[in-house]
Amino acid sequence: MKVNKPSIIYLSAYCFLCGLFILAYLQYGFTVQFLAVVIFGSFLVIIAFIDLLHKIIPDKLVLLGLAVGILMGFFRSDIGLMFILKGFAAGFIPMLLIAVISRGQLGFGDVKLTGVMGVFLGWKGVLSAILLAFFVGAVYGLFLMIFLGKNRKTAVPFAPFLVGSGVFSYLGMDGIISWYLSEMLWH
């Protein structure tokens, strides 16, 4: 029995979303924060799997995510306009610089995606997410080179790494990264 690659990808997306929704409910209960996680997580998972299958991040989805993120900001008491603006800038600007310096190795869809992630995560969260995404992506790249014979020129969709790290950060687990870095840098 041959299993279709998109079927496995869709099943993975459904399982990931179910797990995310359960974690969000356990952490926040049925609140506005839970709704924000459901919307943000769904948006991210859709983008990750489109990028995996087609190696593109649709502008319409990015703009929709930006609009929803700004709108959600009005319903959450823990954030304000400066949270949104700083988060967007912290996600967009460093990734834009990396995209320019790398001469297209990092797609502009990834740049826009991190800007939108910053709207939801804030500047600290999005910077943690970017750092984690690069680390996990590098480990994956090494795996591809060592075990599958790929080289540095092999194109790998980056959105799945951004998405995983963004969800990790949104659920408050980026404190683990902060702790690890402080331990690693100061001890």
C-alpha positions as CSV (number, residue, x, y, z in Angstrom):
1,M,0.0,0.0,0.0
2,K,1.5,3.3,-1.1
3,V,0.9,6.3,1.1
4,N,0.5,9.6,-0.7
5,K,2.9,12.3,0.6
6,P,0.2,15.1,0.8
7,S,-2.0,12.7,2.9
8,I,0.7,12.3,5.5
9,I,1.3,16.0,5.5
10,Y,-2.5,16.7,6.0
11,L,-2.7,14.1,8.8
12,S,0.3,15.7,10.4
13,A,-1.3,19.1,10.2
14,Y,-4.5,17.9,11.8
15,C,-2.6,16.1,14.6
16,F,-0.4,19.2,15.3
17,L,-3.5,21.4,15.5
18,C,-5.3,19.1,17.8
19,G,-2.4,19.0,20.1
20,L,-2.0,22.7,20.0
21,F,-5.7,23.3,20.8
22,I,-5.5,20.9,23.8
23,L,-2.3,22.6,25.1
24,A,-3.9,26.0,24.6
25,Y,-7.1,25.0,26.5
26,L,-5.1,23.4,29.3
27,Q,-3.0,26.6,29.7
28,Y,-5.6,29.3,29.2
29,G,-9.1,27.7,29.6
30,F,-11.8,28.9,27.3
31,T,-10.7,32.6,27.2
32,V,-9.8,35.3,24.7
33,Q,-6.2,34.1,25.0
34,F,-7.3,30.6,24.0
35,L,-9.0,32.0,21.0
36,A,-5.9,33.9,20.1
37,V,-3.8,30.7,20.2
38,V,-6.3,28.9,18.1
39,I,-6.4,31.6,15.4
40,F,-2.6,32.2,15.5
41,G,-1.8,28.5,15.6
42,S,-4.2,27.7,12.7
43,F,-2.8,30.5,10.6
44,L,0.8,29.3,11.2
45,V,0.1,25.7,10.5
46,I,-1.7,26.5,7.2
47,I,1.3,28.6,6.1
48,A,3.8,25.9,7.2
49,F,2.2,23.2,5.2
50,I,1.6,25.3,2.1
51,D,5.4,26.2,2.3
52,L,6.2,22.5,2.7
53,L,4.1,21.4,-0.3
54,H,4.6,24.4,-2.7
55,K,7.6,26.3,-1.3
56,I,5.7,29.6,-1.1
57,I,4.0,31.7,1.5
58,P,0.9,33.3,0.0
59,D,0.7,37.1,0.5
60,K,-3.1,36.9,1.1
61,L,-2.5,34.7,4.1
62,V,0.2,36.9,5.5
63,L,-2.0,40.0,5.1
64,L,-5.0,38.1,6.7
65,G,-2.7,37.1,9.6
66,L,-1.6,40.7,10.0
67,A,-5.1,42.0,10.0
68,V,-6.3,39.3,12.5
69,G,-3.3,39.9,14.7
70,I,-4.0,43.7,14.9
71,L,-7.7,43.0,15.5
72,M,-6.9,40.5,18.3
73,G,-4.7,43.2,19.9
74,F,-7.8,45.2,20.5
75,F,-9.5,42.4,22.5
76,R,-6.5,41.4,24.6
77,S,-5.9,43.5,27.7
78,D,-2.3,42.4,28.0
79,I,-1.1,44.1,24.8
80,G,-1.3,47.5,23.1
81,L,-0.3,49.3,20.0
82,M,3.4,49.5,21.0
83,F,3.5,45.8,21.6
84,I,2.2,45.2,18.1
85,L,4.5,47.8,16.4
86,K,7.6,46.6,18.3
87,G,6.8,43.0,17.6
88,F,6.3,43.6,13.9
89,A,9.5,45.6,13.6
90,A,11.5,43.0,15.6
91,G,10.3,40.2,13.4
92,F,10.5,42.0,10.0
93,I,13.6,44.1,10.1
94,P,16.3,41.5,11.2
95,M,14.8,39.0,8.7
96,L,14.8,41.6,5.9
97,L,18.5,42.3,6.6
98,I,19.3,38.5,6.5
99,A,17.3,38.1,3.3
100,V,19.2,41.0,1.6
101,I,22.6,39.8,2.9
102,S,21.9,36.2,1.9
103,R,20.9,37.3,-1.6
104,G,17.6,35.5,-1.7
105,Q,18.5,32.4,0.2
106,L,15.9,33.4,2.7
107,G,12.5,34.1,1.0
108,F,10.6,37.3,1.4
109,G,7.6,35.3,2.5
110,D,9.6,34.2,5.5
111,V,10.4,37.9,6.2
112,K,6.8,38.9,6.1
113,L,5.7,35.9,8.2
114,T,8.1,36.9,11.0
115,G,6.7,40.4,10.9
116,V,3.2,38.9,11.5
117,M,4.5,36.6,14.1
118,G,5.8,39.6,15.9
119,V,2.4,41.1,16.0
120,F,1.2,38.1,18.0
121,L,4.3,37.4,20.0
122,G,5.8,40.8,20.7
123,W,9.4,41.7,20.3
124,K,10.9,39.3,22.8
125,G,8.8,36.3,21.7
126,V,9.5,36.8,18.0
127,L,13.2,37.2,18.5
128,S,13.2,34.0,20.6
129,A,11.2,32.2,17.9
130,I,13.6,33.4,15.2
131,L,16.6,32.2,17.2
132,L,15.1,28.8,17.8
133,A,14.0,28.5,14.2
134,F,17.5,29.1,12.9
135,F,19.0,26.6,15.4
136,V,16.5,23.8,14.6
137,G,16.8,24.6,10.9
138,A,20.6,24.3,11.1
139,V,20.4,21.0,12.9
140,Y,18.0,19.8,10.2
141,G,20.3,21.0,7.5
142,L,23.2,19.1,9.1
143,F,21.1,16.0,9.2
144,L,20.3,16.4,5.5
145,M,24.0,16.8,4.6
146,I,25.3,14.0,6.8
147,F,22.7,11.3,6.3
148,L,21.0,12.2,3.0
149,G,24.0,13.5,1.1
150,K,22.4,17.0,0.5
151,N,24.6,20.1,0.2
152,R,24.4,23.7,1.4
153,K,22.6,24.7,-1.8
154,T,19.6,22.4,-1.1
155,A,16.5,24.5,-0.7
156,V,14.6,23.8,2.5
157,P,11.3,25.6,3.4
158,F,12.0,27.7,6.4
159,A,8.4,28.5,7.4
160,P,7.9,25.1,9.3
161,F,10.8,26.0,11.6
162,L,9.4,29.5,12.1
163,V,6.0,28.1,12.8
164,G,7.1,25.5,15.3
165,S,9.3,28.0,17.2
166,G,6.5,30.6,17.0
167,V,4.0,28.2,18.7
168,F,6.6,27.2,21.2
169,S,7.2,30.9,22.0
170,Y,3.5,31.8,22.1
171,L,2.7,29.1,24.6
172,G,5.3,30.7,26.9
173,M,7.9,28.0,26.4
174,D,10.5,30.6,25.2
175,G,11.4,31.1,28.8
176,I,13.3,27.8,28.4
177,I,15.4,29.4,25.6
178,S,16.1,32.5,27.7
179,W,17.1,30.3,30.7
180,Y,19.4,28.2,28.5
181,L,21.1,31.1,26.8
182,S,21.7,32.9,30.2
183,E,23.2,29.7,31.6
184,M,25.3,29.1,28.5
185,L,26.5,32.7,28.2
186,W,27.1,33.5,31.8
187,H,28.4,30.2,33.3
